[in-house]
Structures are given as structure tokens and as C-alpha cells.
Amino acid sequence: MVLEYPTTSLHSLEGLHREVDWNNLLQLQSENGSFLYSPASTACTLTYTNDAKIFDYLNQLLIKFDHAFPNMYPVDLF
């Protein structure tokens, strides 16, 4: 598995989708349901896992940002 520990790779899962063991990846999920606060990585993970916590995170962003996604959320400093 490419991702055994939380690293910046979690921010680019859509590019690694063929290398990831999606079921094991869920152990690296942030408390809010995202993967390193990246809507793109998180949406890619939803495609492969149908995880309810991921769906809730993305749905909350759609509501908060009027059907759009920021490139990262939440973030105080990048």
C-alpha cells in the first residue's frame, strides 16, 4: 500500500487512485471525514468507498459554499 501513514500524499489521492487500498485508507481519514482537508481527494475516496462520513463532509461544503468547493477546507494556514 502506498499510504501507510498520514502524509501529504493524502492531498493527491485522485492521482494515486490505482495504487491505493481504499478500505485500509479509511484509517487515515480526518475526524471531519476529509483526507488532509482536500475536497478533491475526499471526493475521489468517496467514489471508491461510499463512506457516509465522507459524504457528510462534502455535502456540508456544498451547502456552505453555494454548490462549489474550495481547494482546501478548513484551513487556517497552508
PyMOL Python script that loads the backbone (N, CA, C, O; Angstrom):
from pymol import cmd

cmd.read_pdbstr("""\
ATOM      1  N   MET A   1       0.843  -1.189   0.000  1.00  0.00           N
ATOM      2  CA  MET A   1       0.000   0.000   0.000  1.00  0.00           C
ATOM      3  C   MET A   1       0.883   1.246   0.000  1.00  0.00           C
ATOM      4  O   MET A   1       1.841   1.333   0.768  1.00  0.00           O
ATOM      5  N   VAL A   2       0.566   2.188  -0.844  1.00  0.00           N
ATOM      6  CA  VAL A   2       1.323   3.427  -0.959  1.00  0.00           C
ATOM      7  C   VAL A   2       1.195   4.257   0.310  1.00  0.00           C
ATOM      8  O   VAL A   2       2.168   4.881   0.734  1.00  0.00           O
ATOM      9  N   LEU A   3       0.043   4.275   0.909  1.00  0.00           N
ATOM     10  CA  LEU A   3      -0.222   5.156   2.048  1.00  0.00           C
ATOM     11  C   LEU A   3      -0.420   4.358   3.329  1.00  0.00           C
ATOM     12  O   LEU A   3      -1.501   3.825   3.579  1.00  0.00           O
ATOM     13  N   GLU A   4       0.625   4.283   4.130  1.00  0.00           N
ATOM     14  CA  GLU A   4       0.514   3.594   5.408  1.00  0.00           C
ATOM     15  C   GLU A   4       0.405   4.574   6.569  1.00  0.00           C
ATOM     16  O   GLU A   4      -0.096   4.226   7.638  1.00  0.00           O
ATOM     17  N   TYR A   5       0.879   5.805   6.355  1.00  0.00           N
ATOM     18  CA  TYR A   5       0.882   6.830   7.380  1.00  0.00           C
ATOM     19  C   TYR A   5       0.334   8.117   6.785  1.00  0.00           C
ATOM     20  O   TYR A   5       0.435   8.327   5.576  1.00  0.00           O
ATOM     21  N   PRO A   6      -0.248   8.986   7.614  1.00  0.00           N
ATOM     22  CA  PRO A   6      -0.738  10.271   7.079  1.00  0.00           C
ATOM     23  C   PRO A   6       0.427  11.109   6.553  1.00  0.00           C
ATOM     24  O   PRO A   6       1.313  11.491   7.318  1.00  0.00           O
ATOM     25  N   THR A   7       0.427  11.391   5.271  1.00  0.00           N
ATOM     26  CA  THR A   7       1.444  12.238   4.640  1.00  0.00           C
ATOM     27  C   THR A   7       0.743  13.164   3.658  1.00  0.00           C
ATOM     28  O   THR A   7      -0.477  13.101   3.502  1.00  0.00           O
ATOM     29  N   THR A   8       1.497  14.008   3.009  1.00  0.00           N
ATOM     30  CA  THR A   8       0.913  14.919   2.025  1.00  0.00           C
ATOM     31  C   THR A   8       0.337  14.175   0.825  1.00  0.00           C
ATOM     32  O   THR A   8      -0.381  14.775   0.025  1.00  0.00           O
ATOM     33  N   SER A   9       0.630  12.901   0.681  1.00  0.00           N
ATOM     34  CA  SER A   9       0.029  12.098  -0.388  1.00  0.00           C
ATOM     35  C   SER A   9      -1.492  12.062  -0.269  1.00  0.00           C
ATOM     36  O   SER A   9      -2.193  11.880  -1.264  1.00  0.00           O
ATOM     37  N   LEU A  10      -1.995  12.235   0.938  1.00  0.00           N
ATOM     38  CA  LEU A  10      -3.454  12.242   1.143  1.00  0.00           C
ATOM     39  C   LEU A  10      -4.117  13.403   0.417  1.00  0.00           C
ATOM     40  O   LEU A  10      -5.324  13.379   0.176  1.00  0.00           O
ATOM     41  N   HIS A  11      -3.336  14.418   0.067  1.00  0.00           N
ATOM     42  CA  HIS A  11      -3.878  15.578  -0.631  1.00  0.00           C
ATOM     43  C   HIS A  11      -3.975  15.351  -2.138  1.00  0.00           C
ATOM     44  O   HIS A  11      -4.490  16.203  -2.862  1.00  0.00           O
ATOM     45  N   SER A  12      -3.481  14.207  -2.612  1.00  0.00           N
ATOM     46  CA  SER A  12      -3.450  13.925  -4.052  1.00  0.00           C
ATOM     47  C   SER A  12      -3.960  12.534  -4.388  1.00  0.00           C
ATOM     48  O   SER A  12      -3.458  11.904  -5.319  1.00  0.00           O
ATOM     49  N   LEU A  13      -4.919  12.057  -3.671  1.00  0.00           N
ATOM     50  CA  LEU A  13      -5.411  10.694  -3.869  1.00  0.00           C
ATOM     51  C   LEU A  13      -5.991  10.467  -5.254  1.00  0.00           C
ATOM     52  O   LEU A  13      -5.932   9.353  -5.776  1.00  0.00           O
ATOM     53  N   GLU A  14      -6.550  11.509  -5.853  1.00  0.00           N
ATOM     54  CA  GLU A  14      -7.129  11.339  -7.184  1.00  0.00           C
ATOM     55  C   GLU A  14      -6.055  10.965  -8.209  1.00  0.00           C
ATOM     56  O   GLU A  14      -6.372  10.353  -9.229  1.00  0.00           O
ATOM     57  N   GLY A  15      -4.808  11.316  -7.960  1.00  0.00           N
ATOM     58  CA  GLY A  15      -3.710  10.939  -8.832  1.00  0.00           C
ATOM     59  C   GLY A  15      -3.121   9.573  -8.514  1.00  0.00           C
ATOM     60  O   GLY A  15      -2.407   8.991  -9.330  1.00  0.00           O
ATOM     61  N   LEU A  16      -3.421   9.071  -7.334  1.00  0.00           N
ATOM     62  CA  LEU A  16      -2.879   7.786  -6.884  1.00  0.00           C
ATOM     63  C   LEU A  16      -3.921   6.678  -6.881  1.00  0.00           C
ATOM     64  O   LEU A  16      -3.657   5.588  -6.373  1.00  0.00           O
ATOM     65  N   HIS A  17      -5.074   6.930  -7.425  1.00  0.00           N
ATOM     66  CA  HIS A  17      -6.218   6.042  -7.228  1.00  0.00           C
ATOM     67  C   HIS A  17      -5.956   4.587  -7.614  1.00  0.00           C
ATOM     68  O   HIS A  17      -6.608   3.695  -7.070  1.00  0.00           O
ATOM     69  N   ARG A  18      -5.048   4.321  -8.513  1.00  0.00           N
ATOM     70  CA  ARG A  18      -4.771   2.927  -8.895  1.00  0.00           C
ATOM     71  C   ARG A  18      -3.831   2.231  -7.913  1.00  0.00           C
ATOM     72  O   ARG A  18      -3.698   1.008  -7.946  1.00  0.00           O
ATOM     73  N   GLU A  19      -3.180   2.998  -7.042  1.00  0.00           N
ATOM     74  CA  GLU A  19      -2.186   2.453  -6.111  1.00  0.00           C
ATOM     75  C   GLU A  19      -2.708   2.294  -4.691  1.00  0.00           C
ATOM     76  O   GLU A  19      -1.982   1.815  -3.820  1.00  0.00           O
ATOM     77  N   VAL A  20      -3.939   2.684  -4.446  1.00  0.00           N
ATOM     78  CA  VAL A  20      -4.441   2.783  -3.074  1.00  0.00           C
ATOM     79  C   VAL A  20      -5.321   1.600  -2.707  1.00  0.00           C
ATOM     80  O   VAL A  20      -6.162   1.162  -3.492  1.00  0.00           O
ATOM     81  N   ASP A  21      -5.111   1.092  -1.500  1.00  0.00           N
ATOM     82  CA  ASP A  21      -6.016   0.106  -0.914  1.00  0.00           C
ATOM     83  C   ASP A  21      -7.084   0.913  -0.176  1.00  0.00           C
ATOM     84  O   ASP A  21      -6.891   1.313   0.972  1.00  0.00           O
ATOM     85  N   TRP A  22      -8.195   1.142  -0.839  1.00  0.00           N
ATOM     86  CA  TRP A  22      -9.209   2.086  -0.360  1.00  0.00           C
ATOM     87  C   TRP A  22      -9.792   1.704   0.988  1.00  0.00           C
ATOM     88  O   TRP A  22     -10.073   2.589   1.796  1.00  0.00           O
ATOM     89  N   ASN A  23      -9.981   0.445   1.257  1.00  0.00           N
ATOM     90  CA  ASN A  23     -10.560   0.049   2.544  1.00  0.00           C
ATOM     91  C   ASN A  23      -9.601   0.340   3.689  1.00  0.00           C
ATOM     92  O   ASN A  23     -10.034   0.779   4.755  1.00  0.00           O
ATOM     93  N   ASN A  24      -8.309   0.103   3.491  1.00  0.00           N
ATOM     94  CA  ASN A  24      -7.330   0.414   4.533  1.00  0.00           C
ATOM     95  C   ASN A  24      -7.080   1.908   4.655  1.00  0.00           C
ATOM     96  O   ASN A  24      -6.704   2.386   5.725  1.00  0.00           O
ATOM     97  N   LEU A  25      -7.280   2.635   3.595  1.00  0.00           N
ATOM     98  CA  LEU A  25      -7.059   4.075   3.611  1.00  0.00           C
ATOM     99  C   LEU A  25      -7.984   4.789   4.602  1.00  0.00           C
ATOM    100  O   LEU A  25      -7.610   5.820   5.160  1.00  0.00           O
ATOM    101  N   LEU A  26      -9.159   4.262   4.819  1.00  0.00           N
ATOM    102  CA  LEU A  26     -10.122   4.925   5.705  1.00  0.00           C
ATOM    103  C   LEU A  26      -9.573   5.141   7.113  1.00  0.00           C
ATOM    104  O   LEU A  26     -10.065   6.012   7.831  1.00  0.00           O
ATOM    105  N   GLN A  27      -8.579   4.380   7.519  1.00  0.00           N
ATOM    106  CA  GLN A  27      -7.986   4.585   8.845  1.00  0.00           C
ATOM    107  C   GLN A  27      -7.218   5.905   8.938  1.00  0.00           C
ATOM    108  O   GLN A  27      -6.913   6.364  10.038  1.00  0.00           O
ATOM    109  N   LEU A  28      -6.906   6.513   7.800  1.00  0.00           N
ATOM    110  CA  LEU A  28      -6.179   7.781   7.766  1.00  0.00           C
ATOM    111  C   LEU A  28      -7.099   8.988   7.606  1.00  0.00           C
ATOM    112  O   LEU A  28      -6.633  10.117   7.446  1.00  0.00           O
ATOM    113  N   GLN A  29      -8.383   8.748   7.648  1.00  0.00           N
ATOM    114  CA  GLN A  29      -9.388   9.798   7.472  1.00  0.00           C
ATOM    115  C   GLN A  29      -9.354  10.787   8.639  1.00  0.00           C
ATOM    116  O   GLN A  29      -9.234  10.384   9.796  1.00  0.00           O
ATOM    117  N   SER A  30      -9.461  12.075   8.330  1.00  0.00           N
ATOM    118  CA  SER A  30      -9.533  13.105   9.378  1.00  0.00           C
ATOM    119  C   SER A  30     -10.853  12.987  10.127  1.00  0.00           C
ATOM    120  O   SER A  30     -11.808  12.383   9.639  1.00  0.00           O
ATOM    121  N   GLU A  31     -10.889  13.561  11.296  1.00  0.00           N
ATOM    122  CA  GLU A  31     -12.084  13.486  12.134  1.00  0.00           C
ATOM    123  C   GLU A  31     -13.324  14.046  11.437  1.00  0.00           C
ATOM    124  O   GLU A  31     -14.434  13.566  11.665  1.00  0.00           O
ATOM    125  N   ASN A  32     -13.140  15.061  10.587  1.00  0.00           N
ATOM    126  CA  ASN A  32     -14.286  15.668   9.901  1.00  0.00           C
ATOM    127  C   ASN A  32     -14.723  14.887   8.658  1.00  0.00           C
ATOM    128  O   ASN A  32     -15.681  15.280   7.991  1.00  0.00           O
ATOM    129  N   GLY A  33     -14.034  13.790   8.340  1.00  0.00           N
ATOM    130  CA  GLY A  33     -14.411  12.964   7.202  1.00  0.00           C
ATOM    131  C   GLY A  33     -13.547  13.168   5.974  1.00  0.00           C
ATOM    132  O   GLY A  33     -13.630  12.394   5.021  1.00  0.00           O
ATOM    133  N   SER A  34     -12.717  14.201   5.985  1.00  0.00           N
ATOM    134  CA  SER A  34     -11.893  14.518   4.805  1.00  0.00           C
ATOM    135  C   SER A  34     -10.579  13.752   4.827  1.00  0.00           C
ATOM    136  O   SER A  34     -10.252  13.057   5.789  1.00  0.00           O
ATOM    137  N   PHE A  35      -9.847  13.900   3.749  1.00  0.00           N
ATOM    138  CA  PHE A  35      -8.485  13.388   3.660  1.00  0.00           C
ATOM    139  C   PHE A  35      -7.572  14.575   3.442  1.00  0.00           C
ATOM    140  O   PHE A  35      -7.508  15.145   2.353  1.00  0.00           O
ATOM    141  N   LEU A  36      -6.869  14.935   4.498  1.00  0.00           N
ATOM    142  CA  LEU A  36      -5.980  16.094   4.549  1.00  0.00           C
ATOM    143  C   LEU A  36      -6.705  17.374   4.121  1.00  0.00           C
ATOM    144  O   LEU A  36      -6.103  18.272   3.533  1.00  0.00           O
ATOM    145  N   TYR A  37      -7.982  17.442   4.417  1.00  0.00           N
ATOM    146  CA  TYR A  37      -8.819  18.622   4.157  1.00  0.00           C
ATOM    147  C   TYR A  37      -8.915  18.965   2.674  1.00  0.00           C
ATOM    148  O   TYR A  37      -9.163  20.115   2.312  1.00  0.00           O
ATOM    149  N   SER A  38      -8.721  17.979   1.829  1.00  0.00           N
ATOM    150  CA  SER A  38      -8.788  18.184   0.381  1.00  0.00           C
ATOM    151  C   SER A  38     -10.121  17.664  -0.161  1.00  0.00           C
ATOM    152  O   SER A  38     -10.352  16.455  -0.156  1.00  0.00           O
ATOM    153  N   PRO A  39     -10.995  18.547  -0.625  1.00  0.00           N
ATOM    154  CA  PRO A  39     -12.246  18.074  -1.218  1.00  0.00           C
ATOM    155  C   PRO A  39     -12.024  17.153  -2.415  1.00  0.00           C
ATOM    156  O   PRO A  39     -12.792  16.211  -2.608  1.00  0.00           O
ATOM    157  N   ALA A  40     -10.995  17.402  -3.223  1.00  0.00           N
ATOM    158  CA  ALA A  40     -10.745  16.549  -4.395  1.00  0.00           C
ATOM    159  C   ALA A  40     -10.344  15.138  -3.967  1.00  0.00           C
ATOM    160  O   ALA A  40     -10.901  14.163  -4.472  1.00  0.00           O
ATOM    161  N   SER A  41      -9.400  15.016  -3.058  1.00  0.00           N
ATOM    162  CA  SER A  41      -9.000  13.702  -2.557  1.00  0.00           C
ATOM    163  C   SER A  41     -10.155  13.001  -1.866  1.00  0.00           C
ATOM    164  O   SER A  41     -10.354  11.796  -2.018  1.00  0.00           O
ATOM    165  N   THR A  42     -10.900  13.770  -1.115  1.00  0.00           N
ATOM    166  CA  THR A  42     -12.019  13.202  -0.374  1.00  0.00           C
ATOM    167  C   THR A  42     -13.103  12.711  -1.322  1.00  0.00           C
ATOM    168  O   THR A  42     -13.672  11.641  -1.103  1.00  0.00           O
ATOM    169  N   ALA A  43     -13.397  13.468  -2.368  1.00  0.00           N
ATOM    170  CA  ALA A  43     -14.398  13.045  -3.350  1.00  0.00           C
ATOM    171  C   ALA A  43     -13.935  11.797  -4.089  1.00  0.00           C
ATOM    172  O   ALA A  43     -14.743  10.914  -4.374  1.00  0.00           O
ATOM    173  N   CYS A  44     -12.664  11.715  -4.397  1.00  0.00           N
ATOM    174  CA  CYS A  44     -12.130  10.522  -5.051  1.00  0.00           C
ATOM    175  C   CYS A  44     -12.311   9.307  -4.140  1.00  0.00           C
ATOM    176  O   CYS A  44     -12.697   8.233  -4.601  1.00  0.00           O
ATOM    177  N   THR A  45     -12.036   9.478  -2.873  1.00  0.00           N
ATOM    178  CA  THR A  45     -12.192   8.385  -1.922  1.00  0.00           C
ATOM    179  C   THR A  45     -13.652   7.960  -1.809  1.00  0.00           C
ATOM    180  O   THR A  45     -13.943   6.770  -1.689  1.00  0.00           O
ATOM    181  N   LEU A  46     -14.561   8.913  -1.846  1.00  0.00           N
ATOM    182  CA  LEU A  46     -15.988   8.582  -1.809  1.00  0.00           C
ATOM    183  C   LEU A  46     -16.366   7.690  -2.989  1.00  0.00           C
ATOM    184  O   LEU A  46     -17.169   6.769  -2.841  1.00  0.00           O
ATOM    185  N   THR A  47     -15.798   7.959  -4.143  1.00  0.00           N
ATOM    186  CA  THR A  47     -16.073   7.165  -5.342  1.00  0.00           C
ATOM    187  C   THR A  47     -15.748   5.687  -5.126  1.00  0.00           C
ATOM    188  O   THR A  47     -16.451   4.810  -5.628  1.00  0.00           O
ATOM    189  N   TYR A  48     -14.688   5.423  -4.383  1.00  0.00           N
ATOM    190  CA  TYR A  48     -14.237   4.052  -4.181  1.00  0.00           C
ATOM    191  C   TYR A  48     -14.780   3.395  -2.917  1.00  0.00           C
ATOM    192  O   TYR A  48     -14.770   2.168  -2.818  1.00  0.00           O
ATOM    193  N   THR A  49     -15.260   4.186  -1.937  1.00  0.00           N
ATOM    194  CA  THR A  49     -15.656   3.591  -0.648  1.00  0.00           C
ATOM    195  C   THR A  49     -17.114   3.791  -0.276  1.00  0.00           C
ATOM    196  O   THR A  49     -17.655   3.007   0.504  1.00  0.00           O
ATOM    197  N   ASN A  50     -17.763   4.810  -0.806  1.00  0.00           N
ATOM    198  CA  ASN A  50     -19.139   5.152  -0.404  1.00  0.00           C
ATOM    199  C   ASN A  50     -19.264   5.380   1.101  1.00  0.00           C
ATOM    200  O   ASN A  50     -20.290   5.056   1.698  1.00  0.00           O
ATOM    201  N   ASP A  51     -18.231   5.932   1.704  1.00  0.00           N
ATOM    202  CA  ASP A  51     -18.208   6.183   3.143  1.00  0.00           C
ATOM    203  C   ASP A  51     -19.139   7.341   3.518  1.00  0.00           C
ATOM    204  O   ASP A  51     -19.064   8.416   2.923  1.00  0.00           O
ATOM    205  N   ALA A  52     -20.006   7.124   4.491  1.00  0.00           N
ATOM    206  CA  ALA A  52     -21.002   8.124   4.887  1.00  0.00           C
ATOM    207  C   ALA A  52     -20.358   9.385   5.472  1.00  0.00           C
ATOM    208  O   ALA A  52     -20.855  10.488   5.248  1.00  0.00           O
ATOM    209  N   LYS A  53     -19.274   9.237   6.208  1.00  0.00           N
ATOM    210  CA  LYS A  53     -18.602  10.390   6.812  1.00  0.00           C
ATOM    211  C   LYS A  53     -18.022  11.296   5.724  1.00  0.00           C
ATOM    212  O   LYS A  53     -18.042  12.520   5.855  1.00  0.00           O
ATOM    213  N   ILE A  54     -17.512  10.700   4.666  1.00  0.00           N
ATOM    214  CA  ILE A  54     -17.001  11.473   3.529  1.00  0.00           C
ATOM    215  C   ILE A  54     -18.146  12.227   2.860  1.00  0.00           C
ATOM    216  O   ILE A  54     -18.026  13.414   2.558  1.00  0.00           O
ATOM    217  N   PHE A  55     -19.239  11.536   2.635  1.00  0.00           N
ATOM    218  CA  PHE A  55     -20.401  12.162   2.012  1.00  0.00           C
ATOM    219  C   PHE A  55     -20.855  13.368   2.823  1.00  0.00           C
ATOM    220  O   PHE A  55     -21.154  14.418   2.254  1.00  0.00           O
ATOM    221  N   ASP A  56     -20.910  13.231   4.141  1.00  0.00           N
ATOM    222  CA  ASP A  56     -21.333  14.335   5.000  1.00  0.00           C
ATOM    223  C   ASP A  56     -20.385  15.530   4.889  1.00  0.00           C
ATOM    224  O   ASP A  56     -20.836  16.673   4.810  1.00  0.00           O
ATOM    225  N   TYR A  57     -19.075  15.274   4.882  1.00  0.00           N
ATOM    226  CA  TYR A  57     -18.096  16.357   4.743  1.00  0.00           C
ATOM    227  C   TYR A  57     -18.321  17.117   3.436  1.00  0.00           C
ATOM    228  O   TYR A  57     -18.392  18.346   3.433  1.00  0.00           O
ATOM    229  N   LEU A  58     -18.430  16.391   2.337  1.00  0.00           N
ATOM    230  CA  LEU A  58     -18.610  17.040   1.035  1.00  0.00           C
ATOM    231  C   LEU A  58     -19.949  17.759   0.928  1.00  0.00           C
ATOM    232  O   LEU A  58     -20.028  18.844   0.353  1.00  0.00           O
ATOM    233  N   ASN A  59     -20.979  17.172   1.467  1.00  0.00           N
ATOM    234  CA  ASN A  59     -22.304  17.795   1.442  1.00  0.00           C
ATOM    235  C   ASN A  59     -22.304  19.101   2.235  1.00  0.00           C
ATOM    236  O   ASN A  59     -22.906  20.087   1.810  1.00  0.00           O
ATOM    237  N   GLN A  60     -21.633  19.106   3.381  1.00  0.00           N
ATOM    238  CA  GLN A  60     -21.543  20.330   4.186  1.00  0.00           C
ATOM    239  C   GLN A  60     -20.818  21.438   3.422  1.00  0.00           C
ATOM    240  O   GLN A  60     -21.186  22.609   3.521  1.00  0.00           O
ATOM    241  N   LEU A  61     -19.789  21.064   2.661  1.00  0.00           N
ATOM    242  CA  LEU A  61     -19.084  22.071   1.860  1.00  0.00           C
ATOM    243  C   LEU A  61     -19.972  22.629   0.758  1.00  0.00           C
ATOM    244  O   LEU A  61     -19.963  23.834   0.506  1.00  0.00           O
ATOM    245  N   LEU A  62     -20.730  21.773   0.104  1.00  0.00           N
ATOM    246  CA  LEU A  62     -21.637  22.240  -0.952  1.00  0.00           C
ATOM    247  C   LEU A  62     -22.637  23.248  -0.415  1.00  0.00           C
ATOM    248  O   LEU A  62     -22.945  24.239  -1.077  1.00  0.00           O
ATOM    249  N   ILE A  63     -23.139  22.997   0.770  1.00  0.00           N
ATOM    250  CA  ILE A  63     -24.095  23.917   1.393  1.00  0.00           C
ATOM    251  C   ILE A  63     -23.396  25.227   1.776  1.00  0.00           C
ATOM    252  O   ILE A  63     -23.886  26.314   1.467  1.00  0.00           O
ATOM    253  N   LYS A  64     -22.255  25.113   2.445  1.00  0.00           N
ATOM    254  CA  LYS A  64     -21.533  26.293   2.930  1.00  0.00           C
ATOM    255  C   LYS A  64     -21.050  27.197   1.795  1.00  0.00           C
ATOM    256  O   LYS A  64     -21.082  28.420   1.930  1.00  0.00           O
ATOM    257  N   PHE A  65     -20.607  26.617   0.687  1.00  0.00           N
ATOM    258  CA  PHE A  65     -20.013  27.387  -0.400  1.00  0.00           C
ATOM    259  C   PHE A  65     -20.908  27.458  -1.631  1.00  0.00           C
ATOM    260  O   PHE A  65     -20.418  27.630  -2.747  1.00  0.00           O
ATOM    261  N   ASP A  66     -22.200  27.329  -1.436  1.00  0.00           N
ATOM    262  CA  ASP A  66     -23.194  27.504  -2.504  1.00  0.00           C
ATOM    263  C   ASP A  66     -22.869  26.652  -3.738  1.00  0.00           C
ATOM    264  O   ASP A  66     -22.733  27.165  -4.849  1.00  0.00           O
ATOM    265  N   HIS A  67     -22.751  25.348  -3.514  1.00  0.00           N
ATOM    266  CA  HIS A  67     -22.531  24.355  -4.576  1.00  0.00           C
ATOM    267  C   HIS A  67     -21.179  24.484  -5.271  1.00  0.00           C
ATOM    268  O   HIS A  67     -21.050  24.180  -6.457  1.00  0.00           O
ATOM    269  N   ALA A  68     -20.182  24.933  -4.530  1.00  0.00           N
ATOM    270  CA  ALA A  68     -18.808  24.996  -5.027  1.00  0.00           C
ATOM    271  C   ALA A  68     -17.887  24.431  -3.948  1.00  0.00           C
ATOM    272  O   ALA A  68     -18.291  24.275  -2.796  1.00  0.00           O
ATOM    273  N   PHE A  69     -16.663  24.129  -4.326  1.00  0.00           N
ATOM    274  CA  PHE A  69     -15.691  23.617  -3.360  1.00  0.00           C
ATOM    275  C   PHE A  69     -14.454  24.499  -3.335  1.00  0.00           C
ATOM    276  O   PHE A  69     -13.964  24.902  -4.389  1.00  0.00           O
ATOM    277  N   PRO A  70     -13.943  24.806  -2.149  1.00  0.00           N
ATOM    278  CA  PRO A  70     -12.621  25.432  -2.076  1.00  0.00           C
ATOM    279  C   PRO A  70     -11.576  24.349  -2.341  1.00  0.00           C
ATOM    280  O   PRO A  70     -11.907  23.163  -2.320  1.00  0.00           O
ATOM    281  N   ASN A  71     -10.338  24.729  -2.586  1.00  0.00           N
ATOM    282  CA  ASN A  71      -9.319  23.704  -2.821  1.00  0.00           C
ATOM    283  C   ASN A  71      -8.891  23.005  -1.536  1.00  0.00           C
ATOM    284  O   ASN A  71      -8.262  21.948  -1.577  1.00  0.00           O
ATOM    285  N   MET A  72      -9.235  23.605  -0.389  1.00  0.00           N
ATOM    286  CA  MET A  72      -8.904  23.024   0.914  1.00  0.00           C
ATOM    287  C   MET A  72      -9.838  23.624   1.946  1.00  0.00           C
ATOM    288  O   MET A  72     -10.090  24.829   1.943  1.00  0.00           O
ATOM    289  N   TYR A  73     -10.358  22.767   2.844  1.00  0.00           N
ATOM    290  CA  TYR A  73     -11.229  23.296   3.897  1.00  0.00           C
ATOM    291  C   TYR A  73     -11.352  22.275   5.021  1.00  0.00           C
ATOM    292  O   TYR A  73     -11.506  21.085   4.745  1.00  0.00           O
ATOM    293  N   PRO A  74     -11.289  22.696   6.262  1.00  0.00           N
ATOM    294  CA  PRO A  74     -10.930  24.032   6.757  1.00  0.00           C
ATOM    295  C   PRO A  74      -9.425  24.205   6.762  1.00  0.00           C
ATOM    296  O   PRO A  74      -8.676  23.228   6.792  1.00  0.00           O
ATOM    297  N   VAL A  75      -8.995  25.431   6.732  1.00  0.00           N
ATOM    298  CA  VAL A  75      -7.561  25.713   6.795  1.00  0.00           C
ATOM    299  C   VAL A  75      -7.360  27.110   7.376  1.00  0.00           C
ATOM    300  O   VAL A  75      -8.031  28.068   6.992  1.00  0.00           O
ATOM    301  N   ASP A  76      -6.426  27.196   8.304  1.00  0.00           N
ATOM    302  CA  ASP A  76      -6.024  28.495   8.844  1.00  0.00           C
ATOM    303  C   ASP A  76      -4.734  28.971   8.190  1.00  0.00           C
ATOM    304  O   ASP A  76      -4.524  30.168   7.994  1.00  0.00           O
ATOM    305  N   LEU A  77      -3.874  28.011   7.856  1.00  0.00           N
ATOM    306  CA  LEU A  77      -2.588  28.324   7.261  1.00  0.00           C
ATOM    307  C   LEU A  77      -2.192  27.152   6.376  1.00  0.00           C
ATOM    308  O   LEU A  77      -2.306  25.997   6.785  1.00  0.00           O
ATOM    309  N   PHE A  78      -1.734  27.439   5.179  1.00  0.00           N
ATOM    310  CA  PHE A  78      -1.314  26.373   4.271  1.00  0.00           C
ATOM    311  C   PHE A  78       0.136  26.558   3.923  1.00  0.00           C
ATOM    312  O   PHE A  78       0.695  25.764   3.166  1.00  0.00           O
TER     313      PHE A  78
END
""", "prot")
cmd.dss("prot")
cmd.show_as("cartoon", "prot")
cmd.util.cbc("prot")
cmd.orient("prot")
